[in-house]
Amino acid sequence: MRAGRREWWGLAVLALPTLLLSLDMSVLHLAVPHLAADLRPSSSQLLWIIDVYGFMIAGFLVTMGTLGDRIGRRKLLMVGGAAFGLASIVAAFTTSPEMLIAARAVLGIAGATLMPSTLALISNMFQDPKQRGTAIAVWMSCFMGGMVIGPVVGGVLLEHFWWGSVFLMAVPVMVLLLATAPKLLPEYRDTAAGRLDLASVALSLGAILPIVYALKETAKDGVSLVNVLVLAAGAAIGVVFVRRQRGLADPMLDLKLFRVRAFSAAVSIMLVGALTMGGVFLLVSQYLQMVAGLTAVEAGLLLVPQAGAVVVGSLIAPRLARRFRPEFVLGFGMLVAAGGIVLFTQAGGAGGVAFVVVGMSIASFGMGPQGVLCTEMVVSSVPPQKAGAASAMSETSAEFGIAMGIAVFGSVGTAVYREQVAVPAEVPAEAAALATDSMAGALQAAGTLPGPLADGLVATARDAFSSGLHTVALIGAAIVVVFAVVGMIALRRTGPAATAEEPVPVLENR
């Protein structure tokens, strides 16, 4: 069945919270100095204010995707939208760090209900493969574009209003969602699904949250015994979770999905794409601000072409996939992305912003098809009643990929920096220790030194950081090339007709 006007208007409704959700991941960073001056959080509290949102999204995605399949995807979307709007108001007018941390945690849990629900509803509303590909491309464009324009939007709001305004953006969007969803979005749920296994929920949280936490802490502070132990604990709980799912008649996460080659290959490629782009983007944003000396708003504006490139790449992917085989479009796009990443090696300490901007635009354009086509493969390769769980798995893989990319590539960049930086002998020991630790420490140390000595320290730090960016770019490009080839081979003989191993389920569709 081909979708009509109602479904396309419904897609517009689903696109707004998707854009807002991704925008909310990046918009807070600009507001941190303002809220820190107002609420005066400790350093630990400030880290939790920033990170707890992503932790909760990553932890609850699998649970909420499965819950939507059971109670109804539209119902879960509306409940999550209402919670997100209310938590945004609380966050905007918070009066203490503890209150803001709690509000951000609720925002993350509510956000975890929105992401799989929107994608699962799209897979149900657009049954025609061509229309579904276009709809997913629009959805992906909104998600990726929101992450890039977040700093720009945040800068404009903070210039005219107080820091709480960055949270109030969500309120009118969620009001519109609640007002229009009952009329434009049909309800879908699996009437044959059993009750949600609470022990599986607890085990999934016990596995995902420690792993994401350990990866993020490793990215900030490097490898430590505590981080390794936390990571090992999360992995051990994950093993228990997998064993429990195998023994349940109606598991929270159906591991049989991974036997479908299109599903497992697409999820793996999305993980690698998120890992590479997440890690590289971290160093690129730091390069623009710390090496090139741009403000956060200026850096955000320079990355607007990247947002346009990923939107174009996402929107043309379905049309190209109808003319050529999807795996070829996917693989060729990833090779283009690898070429863009290689351009970062031309950016040096004395200049190279143009190479970074052009490289990010090319890489984002090449990765656009990867996000759309892999998402399409994930939702089309599973039975309809598993759409919510499958959507959650694709997004969880992206969350893990970003966290792993930041941890791994951040550690590589830091290691190269520390090896390459040459602190002048005249720099005092305390300032030299700061400068040797990180680029941010070098800038902080330079502020305590006389002009010529400070300039020399900053110059060597910029060169060392650029060397780290070059190393990360080469590693990232090599990984993308390898998985471009692997993806084309693994997906060569897959197709929607051959992937569904289960009979068509009974779905309640209202």
Residue, then its C-alpha position, 0 to 999 in steps of 0.5 A: m500500500r502506498a502512503g497518502r497525504r495523511e502519512w506524509w503530514g504524519l512524517a512532518v510531525l515525526a520529524l520535528p521531535t527528531l530534529l529537536l532530540s538531536l539538537d538537544m544533544s549539542v545545544l547545551h555545550l554553549a550554555v554550560p558557562h552561563l548555567a555554571a555561573d548561575l547554579r555554581p555546580s561542582s566539577s563532578q556535578l557539571l559533568w553529570i549535567i552534560d552527560v546524564y542525558g546521553f547516558m539515559i538515552a543509551g540505557f533505555l533505547v532497547t527497553m523503550g523500543t520493545l515497550g512500544d511494540r507491546i503497548g503501542r508506538r503512538k501511545l509511547l511516543m505521546v507519553g514520551g513527548a509529554a514527559f520531555g516537554l514537562a522535563s524541559i520546563v523544569a530544566a529551564f527554571t531549575t534552581s540547583p545543580e541536583m535539580l538540573i541533573a534530575a531533569r536532564a535524566v528524565l529528558g534522556i529517558a523521555g528521549a529514549t521513547l521518542m527515537p525508536s517510536t518515530l522510526a518504527l512508526i515510519s516503517n509501519m506508515f510507509q509500506d512501499p519500499k520507495q516511499r519508505g526509503t524517502a521517509i527514512a531519508v527525511w527522518m535521518s536528515c532531521f536527526m543529523g542536521g539537528m546535531v550540527i545546527g545545535p551550537v548555532v541555535g544555542g548561540v542565538l538564544l544565549e545572545h538574547f535570552w538566559w541559559g534556560s531558553v535552550f530547554l524551552m525550545a522543546v515545549p512548543v514542539m511537544v505541544l504540536l506533537l500531542a495535538t496532531a499525533p492522534k489525528l495523523l499517526p496511526e497506532y501499531r502494536d503487537t497483540a501477540a506480545g507478552r508482558l515486558d520482562l522487568a529482569s531483562v530491563a534491569l539487566s539491559l540497564g546494568a550492561i549498557l550504562p556501565i559500558v557507556y560510562a566507562l567509554k566516556e570516562t576513558a575519553k576524558d581521563g584516559v585508561s584507568l583501573v576503575n574504568v576497566l573494571v566498570l567496563a568489565a562489569g557491564a560486559a559481564i552483565g551483558v552476558v547474563f542478559v543475552r543468556r536470559q533472552r535465549g531462555l525466554a519464550d517472548p524475549m525483550l530483545d529477540l537475538k534471532l534478529f542477528r541471524v538475518r544477514a542484512f540486519s546484522a551487517a547493517v547494524s555493524i556498519m552503522l556502529v563503525g560509521a558512528l564510531t569513525m564520525g563520532g571520534v573524528f568530529l570530536l577532534v575537528s570541533q576541538y581543532l576549530q576552537m583550540v587550534a584555529g581560535l574560533t568561538a563555539v558559534e563561529a565553529g558551528l557556523l563553519l560546520v553548517p555546510q556539513a549539515g547541508a551535505v549530510v541532508v543532500g547525501s541522505l535524500i539522494a540515497p533512496r533514489l540512487a539505491r533504486r537505480f543501482r544496488p543499495e550495497f554499491v551506493l552504500g560502499f561508494g558513499m563510504l569511500v567518498a567519506a574516507g576521501g573527505i576524512v583524508l583531507f584533515t591530514q592537510a590541516g596544520g597548526a598554522g592553518g587549514v580551516a578550509f581543509v577541515v570544513v571541506g573534508m567534513s562536508i565531503a565525509s558527511f555527504g558520503m556517510g549520508p547514504q550509509g545512515v539511510l540505507c542501513t536504517e532501511m535495511v534494519v527495519s525492512s529485514v525484520p518482521p513488522q512486530k519487531a520494528g520497534a526493537a529493531s529501530a532501538m537496536s540501530e540507534t543503540s549501535a549508533e550511540f555505542g559507536i559514538a561513545m567508542g569513537i570518542a574514547v578510542f580516537g580521543s585516546v589516540g589523539t591525546a597519545v600523539y599530542r603528548e608524544q609530539v608536543a615540545v614544551p620550551a625549556e623556559v616554561p615553569a614545571e607546573a605550566a609545562a605539566l599542563a601543556t604536556d597533558s592536553m591542548a586545553g592545558a597548553l592554552q591554560a598554561a600560556g595564559t600565565l606566561p609572558g607573550p613570546l614564551a606563550d606564543g612559542l608554547v601555543a605554536t608547538a601545542r597546535d602542531a602536536f594537536s594537528s599531528g594527532l588529528h592527522t593520525v586519527a584521520l588516517i586510521g578513521a579513513a582506513i576503517v571506513v574503506v575496510f568496512a565499505v568493502v566488507g559491507m558491499i560483500a556482506l550485503r551483496r545477496t541480501g534482500p527484503a524478500a529473503t530476510a523475514e524468517e518469521p510469519v507475518p504477525v498479528l498487528e493492531n493497526r488503528 
